[in-house]
Amino acid sequence: MYKKFSLLILLQVVFNVSGQEKWRFINILDYHKSEGLSIQDDEIRQQRIEEQKKGFVEMYKTNEGELITIPVDIVGGHWHRSKFVKKLTSVPKFANYTTSQVVSEVCKRSYKGLSQLVYEFGYKNLLIAVGDYELGDNPWRNKNGVVKYIKKFREGFADVFTLDDKGKSRFTKNIGNALPRPIGTKYEHTSNAYQNKNLLFVTLDMFRFDSKDKIIGSQGVITRDISGKHFNWLESVLKKAQNIQSIKHIVVQSHLPIIYPVRKYASSGMMVDDRESEKILNLFRKYNVDLYLAGEVHMNTVTKDSKSNLIQFVARGNDLSNLTTIDVENEKLSLTTYHKNGDILGNLTIDKKENNTHIKGDGLLKPINPKGIQIHWGFDQIIPKKKYKSSVTGTFPEQSKHNPLLKGMSKSQVLINDGDFMKVFVLILLKVQSYKCLF
């Protein structure tokens, strides 16, 4: 009896109390380099695949993991534009291609290149959400021609990432009796639900499109929302998950942040539609979603929802500049974000071992207070350059043309504030009788 009891204790320790071994997945964002794999020359294309392979080899070698989540953007997506079409059709074998065929061909070549990189090195699955670039890039208005090809962009994405070689969905297993995808909607091959061990992944296409003739938001014929049958499907999945004992965590991924503010760099900064964000958030709150993964803004921001234990993690990507490992146990999710040079940028734990969920983060994964001050200046302490960690490099663009607060200023330049009061940290040249400097 004692030996049996000891064996049971040992098994519980090894398999995380209830038979579930600790496991890991990887989250990367805004890869942006897959388009480079669409090159028409097959020999050069293979060379590019080999070049990009190094990053994925190193990622798997260092971090392993079972699967990868990518809340996109992975390409540039301007394939409907005349300049791009002319370039592709200048190649003899594509000379007679229509714009629609060009979009399909580039989808196939770029997306299959990325898929090859992911699966070749041990990852068992790739869960990827549609981004704005995968739909031709915002805004979606008739004057820029993208509207005619939205359906084709979606089909090209689905053909590689969610359909098998026979054109059948690879998401076939119900969540309880809820369908694994919103069949009968425009999103049936771009939104899906998938259970891996003790975690439910829900991937959402958050780009609502009613028809090419219907303006539904500030971005044109596409707005940032989930509604109608698509919304009903999402609720059915989340609701059924509450009664499935093997599901210990729920992670939702989509391209667009839903809780703001968030840090932003070199991005249009799209969010879920203001009028609809609370509706979707209420659904996440009601059905105990633990983690919402998003991208779009090219910076890392962690936010805890004010009305629940939901954590929104908006991550940085771009050529694997950042990646995040998520370790999954029955009662805990542990996130660590790395810079491509190996530095740890931050840690976050979502600990559900007790009745009250405990959330703790540090570095860039320390949750911000959405209602608090978001910019903190230091004036009396110099930060050594070696200790200054940021996933952003390069210079900030001139803002005076776009920011109404800087209207009338001929030029503006923002410099890094190292915390040394004796340095000029902002220099603004004012368009007045004489120039003035602010120190």
Phi and psi in degrees as a GROMACS rama.xvg file:
@    title "Ramachandran Plot"
@    xaxis  label "Phi"
@    yaxis  label "Psi"
@TYPE xy
-64.6953  -41.1736  TYR-2
-63.9564  -39.3347  LYS-3
-64.9725  -41.1758  LYS-4
-65.3609  -41.5461  PHE-5
-64.1191  -41.1512  SER-6
-62.74  -39.7309  LEU-7
-62.9898  -42.8871  LEU-8
-61.265  -44.4777  ILE-9
-60.9495  -45.1371  LEU-10
-63.0519  -37.7276  LEU-11
-65.5284  -38.0773  GLN-12
-66.9401  -47.0012  VAL-13
-65.5211  -40.0564  VAL-14
-106.649  29.4399  PHE-15
60.2815  50.116  ASN-16
74.7049  -45.6445  VAL-17
-126.146  37.9152  SER-18
84.5992  6.11304  GLY-19
-109.635  116.646  GLN-20
-72.5793  144.357  GLU-21
-62.2635  136.721  LYS-22
-143.166  173.043  TRP-23
-137.611  144.528  ARG-24
-129.52  164.153  PHE-25
-114.746  135.568  ILE-26
-114.173  121.749  ASN-27
-126.673  154.888  ILE-28
-130.908  152.314  LEU-29
41.9728  56.0007  ASP-30
-61.8062  -42.0004  TYR-31
66.4771  -3.53069  HIS-32
-106.826  -0.833539  LYS-33
-66.7686  -28.84  SER-34
-60.6152  -30.3725  GLU-35
-64.6899  -12.4309  GLY-36
-91.55  2.2947  LEU-37
-95.0498  5.77389  SER-38
-51.6123  141.013  ILE-39
-70.9111  -34.5036  GLN-40
-74.559  116.462  ASP-41
-63.1813  -33.9734  ASP-42
-69.4074  -44.031  GLU-43
-67.5588  -37.634  ILE-44
-58.8806  -43.8698  ARG-45
-65.5296  -34.4225  GLN-46
-62.7043  -41.3086  GLN-47
-66.7956  -37.5097  ARG-48
-62.0657  -42.1442  ILE-49
-62.9685  -38.8568  GLU-50
-64.7858  -45.314  GLU-51
-74.3254  -20.9138  GLN-52
-58.5341  -33.7588  LYS-53
-56.7582  -42.8984  LYS-54
-63.7995  -40.5206  GLY-55
-74.1217  -34.4688  PHE-56
-61.6498  -46.6328  VAL-57
-65.7081  -39.1251  GLU-58
-61.5761  -45.1107  MET-59
-72.0507  -39.8688  TYR-60
-61.3647  -39.6437  LYS-61
-84.3325  -39.2559  THR-62
-116.197  -17.1877  ASN-63
51.6414  -132.845  GLU-64
101.678  154.57  GLY-65
-92.0189  -34.9936  GLU-66
-148.868  169.989  LEU-67
-123.35  137.063  ILE-68
-109.008  138.375  THR-69
-137.144  104.614  ILE-70
-79.5536  36.0623  PRO-71
50.7783  -175.141  VAL-72
-78.5069  140.713  ASP-73
-119.72  -5.87041  ILE-74
-138.366  179.934  VAL-75
-88.4792  -41.6659  GLY-76
77.9898  11.2966  GLY-77
-89.9418  42.6505  HIS-78
-79.4452  -12.98  TRP-79
-85.0876  -12.3682  HIS-80
-75.1052  145.845  ARG-81
-57.9962  -36.842  SER-82
-61.9236  -42.0271  LYS-83
-70.6593  -42.544  PHE-84
-60.4766  -43.6193  VAL-85
-62.176  -38.3322  LYS-86
-64.5388  -45.1305  LYS-87
-69.2698  -43.7161  LEU-88
-75.158  -4.54604  THR-89
-75.4054  -15.2941  SER-90
-81.556  125.656  VAL-91
-47.898  -44.2673  PRO-92
-71.5248  -13.1653  LYS-93
-112.191  11.5906  PHE-94
-58.2745  -33.5451  ALA-95
-100.428  11.8873  ASN-96
-71.0195  138.067  TYR-97
-79.3799  169.597  THR-98
-59.2099  -39.9824  THR-99
-61.5611  -41.3039  SER-100
-69.7978  -33.5535  GLN-101
-61.7272  -46.8566  VAL-102
-57.8853  -46.6471  VAL-103
-62.626  -42.3821  SER-104
-65.7081  -43.4628  GLU-105
-70.4935  -37.3256  VAL-106
-54.1441  -49.4311  CYS-107
-62.5296  -46.2785  LYS-108
-72.4873  -43.2535  ARG-109
-73.4397  -44.3729  SER-110
-69.6129  -38.1129  TYR-111
-67.5181  -30.7668  LYS-112
-62.9456  -46.3424  GLY-113
-64.889  -43.1355  LEU-114
-58.1886  -40.6921  SER-115
-61.5166  -42.3782  GLN-116
-63.0655  -38.9548  LEU-117
-72.4062  -47.863  VAL-118
-80.4537  -20.3993  TYR-119
-71.3058  -18.692  GLU-120
-115.065  26.1039  PHE-121
107.647  -13.1904  GLY-122
-71.6822  134.079  TYR-123
-89.8361  -17.3908  LYS-124
-155.157  153.487  ASN-125
-130.633  116.951  LEU-126
-109.249  116.081  LEU-127
-134.116  133.764  ILE-128
-101.959  152.002  ALA-129
-69.3888  137.819  VAL-130
-116.026  177.455  GLY-131
-64.6787  -36.7586  ASP-132
-66.72  -30.9757  TYR-133
-70.2788  -9.01193  GLU-134
-116.347  23.2875  LEU-135
95.6307  -6.05943  GLY-136
84.1107  143.118  ASP-137
-80.4845  157.889  ASN-138
-81.4205  162.708  PRO-139
-105.997  83.1001  TRP-140
-124.24  152.058  ARG-141
-57.1312  -33.5784  ASN-142
-64.8089  -24.4365  LYS-143
-99.6721  6.56631  ASN-144
78.5761  -8.84169  GLY-145
-70.661  -26.0611  VAL-146
-56.5217  -38.4207  VAL-147
-65.9744  -17.1169  LYS-148
-117.176  8.48816  TYR-149
-57.3898  -46.396  ILE-150
-60.7525  -41.6237  LYS-151
-66.2445  -39.5032  LYS-152
-60.4911  -44.6908  PHE-153
-63.2659  -42.7121  ARG-154
-63.4771  -41.2271  GLU-155
-63.8353  -38.3617  GLY-156
-63.8687  -49.5074  PHE-157
-64.7744  -37.1964  ALA-158
-56.058  -34.0178  ASP-159
-95.2349  -43.9749  VAL-160
-93.8458  -24.0172  PHE-161
-125.452  -9.13529  THR-162
-109.822  150.471  LEU-163
-87.3278  -175.27  ASP-164
-64.6414  -18.4502  ASP-165
-97.8125  5.7079  LYS-166
82.0032  13.0095  GLY-167
-99.3223  146.416  LYS-168
-64.995  140.757  SER-169
-88.6225  -0.208995  ARG-170
-103.438  94.9864  PHE-171
-121.712  -11.8357  THR-172
-92.5433  121.501  LYS-173
-62.4624  155.81  ASN-174
-101.732  98.5804  ILE-175
66.1163  -123.707  GLY-176
-108.454  17.0205  ASN-177
-87.5059  139.832  ALA-178
-66.7792  147.733  LEU-179
-77.2528  -4.30712  PRO-180
-157.862  157.031  ARG-181
-80.2396  73.6977  PRO-182
-59.0836  136.771  ILE-183
92.5954  0.816936  GLY-184
-113.94  170.705  THR-185
-65.8369  -12.2533  LYS-186
-109.213  14.8605  TYR-187
-67.3377  -17.5721  GLU-188
-116.395  10.4808  HIS-189
-127.032  -9.53764  THR-190
-117.429  140.708  SER-191
-161.409  164.616  ASN-192
-127.486  138.935  ALA-193
-149.369  127.618  TYR-194
-98.4408  123.643  GLN-195
-115.521  111.376  ASN-196
54.5528  -116.095  LYS-197
-100.338  16.9101  ASN-198
-128.715  134.304  LEU-199
-98.7917  121.49  LEU-200
-98.3986  130.673  PHE-201
-121.19  118.462  VAL-202
-105.505  128.04  THR-203
-119.671  134.129  LEU-204
-89.3528  102.253  ASP-205
-92.8535  15.453  MET-206
-104.445  89.9888  PHE-207
-72.2298  129.372  ARG-208
-136.15  115.139  PHE-209
-89.2267  -52.009  ASP-210
-164.241  162.19  SER-211
-71.1432  -9.85394  LYS-212
-106.726  2.3476  ASP-213
-115.337  111.848  LYS-214
-77.1248  123.977  ILE-215
-126.047  9.40419  ILE-216
-178.348  -178.032  GLY-217
-65.379  -18.3552  SER-218
-93.2043  2.78872  GLN-219
106.654  -127.186  GLY-220
-85.0762  -1.05648  VAL-221
-120.449  136.68  ILE-222
-125.596  171.851  THR-223
-103.165  92.8398  ARG-224
-164.661  161.786  ASP-225
-126.958  127.611  ILE-226
-150.485  173.957  SER-227
57.8634  -136.083  GLY-228
-64.6764  -29.7204  LYS-229
-63.8009  -45.7968  HIS-230
-65.081  -41.7818  PHE-231
-62.0388  -39.4478  ASN-232
-62.8597  -46.0375  TRP-233
-57.6263  -45.4585  LEU-234
-64.0372  -39.0705  GLU-235
-63.1828  -38.868  SER-236
-66.4752  -48.7388  VAL-237
-64.8166  -37.2417  LEU-238
-65.8227  -46.2979  LYS-239
-65.8407  -31.5626  LYS-240
-63.3604  -25.1107  ALA-241
-63.7097  -26.0196  GLN-242
-107.195  11.5445  ASN-243
-101.359  109.6  ILE-244
-61.1914  -31.0263  GLN-245
-75.8594  -13.7451  SER-246
-89.0677  112.77  ILE-247
-102.226  -21.3149  LYS-248
-141.558  152.959  HIS-249
-126.063  123.227  ILE-250
-119.097  125.226  VAL-251
-109.658  137.089  VAL-252
-128.181  139.086  GLN-253
-154.449  167.731  SER-254
-74.5562  -30.9714  HIS-255
-100.824  133.686  LEU-256
-60.8714  148.985  PRO-257
-120.015  -20.3409  ILE-258
-113.698  129.097  ILE-259
-131.746  163.67  TYR-260
-79.9202  162.641  PRO-261
-134  156.82  VAL-262
-68.0658  147.306  ARG-263
-143.63  142.843  LYS-264
-149.617  125.828  TYR-265
50.5551  51.177  ALA-266
-145.208  152.201  SER-267
-70.8067  -16.7198  SER-268
68.3015  38.0394  GLY-269
-65.7146  143.879  MET-270
-125.674  170.747  MET-271
-60.572  141.533  VAL-272
-47.8648  127.916  ASP-273
-52.1496  -37.4213  ASP-274
-72.9679  -18.4835  ARG-275
-113.413  -12.4702  GLU-276
-61.6218  -40.351  SER-277
-66.0669  -35.6311  GLU-278
-60.2156  -45.1843  LYS-279
-72.6233  -40.9471  ILE-280
-59.3208  -41.3686  LEU-281
-60.5596  -33.9547  ASN-282
-68.0028  -43.3557  LEU-283
-63.0669  -38.8979  PHE-284
-67.423  -45.0005  ARG-285
-61.4805  -37.3741  LYS-286
-110.765  25.3073  TYR-287
58.2665  45.2015  ASN-288
-68.755  131.292  VAL-289
-86.486  -40.6784  ASP-290
-143.7  130.106  LEU-291
-115.125  119.356  TYR-292
-101.264  130.091  LEU-293
-142.747  176.715  ALA-294
-143.018  -125.616  GLY-295
77.3202  -44.2017  GLU-296
-97.4726  -2.11394  VAL-297
64.9691  28.1809  HIS-298
-146.956  157.665  MET-299
-89.0091  127.408  ASN-300
-144.587  129.316  THR-301
-110.973  131.752  VAL-302
-135.164  133.716  THR-303
-93.4374  130.217  LYS-304
-60.9976  137.679  ASP-305
-70.9544  -17.6161  SER-306
-113.944  5.5271  LYS-307
-160.003  -173.831  SER-308
-94.4396  12.0657  ASN-309
-63.5043  132.708  LEU-310
-110.684  127.329  ILE-311
-98.3117  125.594  GLN-312
-117.332  106.131  PHE-313
-97.7838  118.323  VAL-314
-109.664  164.734  ALA-315
-100.157  145.17  ARG-316
-138.401  -119.986  GLY-317
70.737  95.4463  ASN-318
56.5907  42.2192  ASP-319
58.7418  27.2805  LEU-320
-61.8146  -32.5264  SER-321
-131.306  150.959  ASN-322
-146.486  154.59  LEU-323
-125.688  128.918  THR-324
-93.5668  137.87  THR-325
-121.994  111.516  ILE-326
-91.494  131.021  ASP-327
-113.893  121.343  VAL-328
-120.53  171.347  GLU-329
-60.1683  -34.1463  ASN-330
-122.056  14.9048  GLU-331
-155.383  141.702  LYS-332
-116.111  130.673  LEU-333
-124.153  118.513  SER-334
-108.741  136.95  LEU-335
-134.94  126.422  THR-336
-104.934  132.686  THR-337
-117.64  141.61  TYR-338
-79.0062  157.902  HIS-339
-63.0241  -19.5116  LYS-340
-82.8297  1.71893  ASN-341
98.3695  -12.6642  GLY-342
-64.1147  140.889  ASP-343
-83.8712  121.996  ILE-344
-90.8337  -19.1302  LEU-345
171.292  161.365  GLY-346
-129.888  151.358  ASN-347
-146.904  133.093  LEU-348
-122.122  138.458  THR-349
-116.21  99.0142  ILE-350
-102.786  117.103  ASP-351
-112.482  24.433  LYS-352
-69.9897  -27.2353  LYS-353
-110.291  175.311  GLU-354
-58.9823  -36.3389  ASN-355
-97.8856  121.959  ASN-356
-66.2097  133.152  THR-357
-107.428  126.107  HIS-358
-119.768  126.042  ILE-359
-139.02  130.438  LYS-360
-138.21  157.02  GLY-361
-139.99  170.291  ASP-362
59.0593  -140.421  GLY-363
-71.8701  -8.79956  LEU-364
-100.132  12.1305  LEU-365
-74.1389  123.564  LYS-366
-58.7813  134.92  PRO-367
-83.9903  161.696  ILE-368
-98.687  107.475  ASN-369
-57.5338  -24.8602  PRO-370
-96.717  -1.72452  LYS-371
-94.7119  -175.532  GLY-372
-72.8166  130.538  ILE-373
-98.9271  -14.0171  GLN-374
-118.43  125.443  ILE-375
-121.367  121.635  HIS-376
-103.174  138.561  TRP-377
-109.799  139.271  GLY-378
-116.812  -15.1211  PHE-379
-127.657  16.4608  ASP-380
-142.862  122.624  GLN-381
-81.0363  128.842  ILE-382
-91.1714  119.549  ILE-383
-57.5569  139.031  PRO-384
-57.0524  -34.4888  LYS-385
-62.9219  -31.0336  LYS-386
-91.1453  -3.95034  LYS-387
-81.9593  111.774  TYR-388
-109.102  128.748  LYS-389
-155.926  146.424  SER-390
-92.4721  3.44746  SER-391
-106.748  134.222  VAL-392
-127.813  165.482  THR-393
97.7948  -177.659  GLY-394
-99.912  155.898  THR-395
-81.339  139.571  PHE-396
-71.3619  158.971  PRO-397
-62.5951  132.376  GLU-398
-105.128  -14.3904  GLN-399
-62.9352  -25.8207  SER-400
-74.6655  -24.3639  LYS-401
-110.712  -21.992  HIS-402
-99.7349  114.591  ASN-403
-59.9822  -24.2806  PRO-404
-69.4141  -20.8484  LEU-405
-106.068  13.3281  LEU-406
-58.7811  134.187  LYS-407
95.7252  -10.6993  GLY-408
-88.7207  133.714  MET-409
-75.4549  -29.2526  SER-410
-159.341  145.972  LYS-411
-139.122  147.837  SER-412
-140.975  130.804  GLN-413
-110.148  126.131  VAL-414
-112.373  153.965  LEU-415
-61.0252  132.663  ILE-416
-91.7527  108.876  ASN-417
-82.7581  0.473492  ASP-418
93.7203  2.42689  GLY-419
-99.0089  112.241  ASP-420
-62.4288  -25.0982  PHE-421
-75.4976  -9.32318  MET-422
-95.5878  152.689  LYS-423
-78.3589  119.234  VAL-424
-104.046  -18.1031  PHE-425
-137.972  129.922  VAL-426
-122.037  119.599  LEU-427
-124.726  124.212  ILE-428
-95.3766  117.85  LEU-429
-93.6548  140.772  LEU-430
-85.7881  75.6146  LYS-431
-133.943  -168.002  VAL-432
-61.0357  -40.2644  GLN-433
-133.35  150.827  SER-434
-79.6543  146.017  TYR-435
-127.836  149.681  LYS-436
-115.903  139.94  CYS-437
-104.268  127.109  LEU-438
